[in-house]
Each structure stands twice: as C-alpha cells, then as structure tokens.
Amino acid sequence: MDQLEQLRHLRLTTREVILRWLVLTPADTSDLAPLLTDASVDREHRIDRLLHDFLAATPQEPAPDIVPGG
C-alpha cells in the first residue's frame, strides 16, 4: 500500500470510529464499552505507526520566511 492509500485508509478509519462513537454514545453501552476501548487502542497503535512511517519518509521542508508587510 502506498502512502496516499495509507492516508486515505487512515482518514476512512478515523471517520468510521467517530461515527460509531456518535451512534453508540447515547445508548446503554456498558457491555460494548470494553470492546470499543480495546479496538480503539489497537487502531491507535496502527494509526501511530502509519503516521510515523509517513512522516519519517517525507522530507522536512524549511518554514518559509515571512516578512511583515511584505
């Protein structure tokens, strides 16, 4: 999977997690809460790894010089 596909997958995964959270939050989720927590921790590690790999492979650009009034 190339980096753009990984970032797209990350965005879709994040959206999916947020939507699930919004749907399940008002409901009685006492039995689902531990399962969601475990799933979110696993995804968090995968997301961190993807972001780390992406940022490590992306060359850093120097910040542009900003001239006041220019």
C-alpha positions in Angstrom: 0.0 0.0 0.0 1.5 3.4 -1.0 1.4 6.4 1.3 -1.6 8.0 -0.2 -3.6 4.8 0.1 -2.5 4.6 3.7 -3.6 8.1 4.5 -6.9 7.5 2.7 -7.4 4.4 4.8 -6.5 6.3 8.0 -9.0 9.0 7.1 -11.7 6.5 6.5 -10.9 4.5 9.6 -11.0 7.7 11.7 -14.3 8.7 10.3 -15.7 5.2 10.9 -14.6 5.3 14.5 -16.1 8.7 15.1 -19.4 7.8 13.5 -19.6 4.6 15.6 -18.8 6.6 18.7 -21.5 9.1 17.9 -24.1 6.4 17.3 -23.3 4.3 20.4 -22.7 7.1 22.9 -26.3 7.8 23.7 -27.2 4.1 24.0 -26.5 1.9 27.0 -23.1 0.6 26.0 -21.9 -0.9 29.3 -21.3 -4.3 27.6 -19.7 -2.7 24.5 -17.5 -0.1 26.2 -14.6 -2.5 26.9 -14.7 -3.9 23.4 -14.7 -0.5 21.9 -11.8 0.5 24.1 -9.7 -2.5 23.1 -10.5 -1.8 19.4 -9.6 1.9 19.7 -6.3 1.1 21.4 -5.4 -1.4 18.6 -6.3 1.2 15.9 -4.5 3.9 17.7 -1.3 1.9 17.5 -1.8 1.2 13.8 -2.6 4.9 13.2 0.5 6.0 15.1 2.6 3.5 13.1 1.2 4.8 9.8 1.8 8.4 10.7 5.3 7.7 11.9 6.2 5.9 8.7 4.7 8.6 6.6 6.4 11.4 8.4 9.7 9.6 8.5 9.6 9.1 4.7 8.6 12.6 4.0 11.5 15.1 3.8 11.0 18.1 6.0 10.7 21.5 4.3 12.1 24.6 5.9 9.5 27.0 7.1 9.0 29.9 4.7 10.4 33.3 5.6 7.6 35.6 6.5 8.3 39.3 6.0 5.8 41.5 7.9 4.1 43.9 5.5 5.6 42.1 2.5 
